[in-house]
Amino acid sequence: MTNHRTTTDHRIALIPGDGIGAEVLPPARQVLDVLGRRHGFTLGYTSYDDWSCERYLREGAMMPDDGIDQLRDKDAILLGAVGYPGVPDHVSLWGLLIPIRRSFRQYVNLRPIRVFEGIGSPVRGAVPGEVDFVVVRENVEGEYGEAGGRLNRGFEDEMAVQEAVFTRAGVTRVLDYAFRLAAQRGGRLTSATKSNGIVHTMPFWDQLVAERAPHFPDVAWDQEHIDALAAKFVLEPARFDVVVGSNLFGDILSDLAAAVAGSIGIAPAANLNPERAFPSMFEPVHGSAPDIAGQGVANPLGAIWSAAMMLDHLGHPRAAKDITDAIAATLAKTDTRTRDLGGTATTAEFTDKLLELL
């Protein structure tokens, strides 16, 4: 049974989460509603305001026991941020974000990287109009597996074992997604590996890349060891089109790429179930930023761009492009900037300017 419907009425779950998550979702919703009226679709929202670290501290759980079931009939999930001081990160992530990803088989994490005119990159070679690529990250297995444990706690021979799990099915499906995406874009794919040092999982990954490549004859591909690839992201960011990596490698590379693009504050992400058997989830990358939470100065662009990715996934590519065009115009044609981009605008002021240009 699929949750994806061909109607123009979409059921959206809003999970503000922690910190600035509650401050950046309302601007995203404002933008979504404008586009709905313009393009003739409606979005019905259900908000889960108390699924958060505050709830964990109060009740011992990030979300209720039936939380996954509450989300199951939604068409998409828009998440703000997860994490707050006093709750260990592994508790908050494994209590909310990761269960959603795994329960709904959101095995593709998609991170677009684009250098916009008006945002200065710390990298000299990151030129607007030239750096525009996508990191495809395997999102539910790999190095972030649950297999392993702690032994001899508290003794001098205490140890921790963490197992990486790479399955043929799991790797193949994310590689096929990345190859298909490359075929739709610039026709180039780079695979992140470390098979010269990781003796089992990475040669297996490389083997599967080589097996899948002939199925996509229009895509030119290569592979790079993760350390060299990180350097090339900085030295030659314009050379990349689609980069595919394991859970850990994709996680690190996509944050590095966002910094190359000038600000992690504008970076979006999609957690996709490509088969649409379950809802997909969309979220800004910036985190909960407790140091500025409650001040009304958070950058809403990451959430707004994530909302654009959600619309594209729901079958509204023109509406999604309207959003990214408005983001580009706001950054290129105005001096309105939030604090993280070197300006003084509040979240509301920045949102108003973007809505004006939209």
Disulfide bonds with the S-S distance in Angstrom:
none
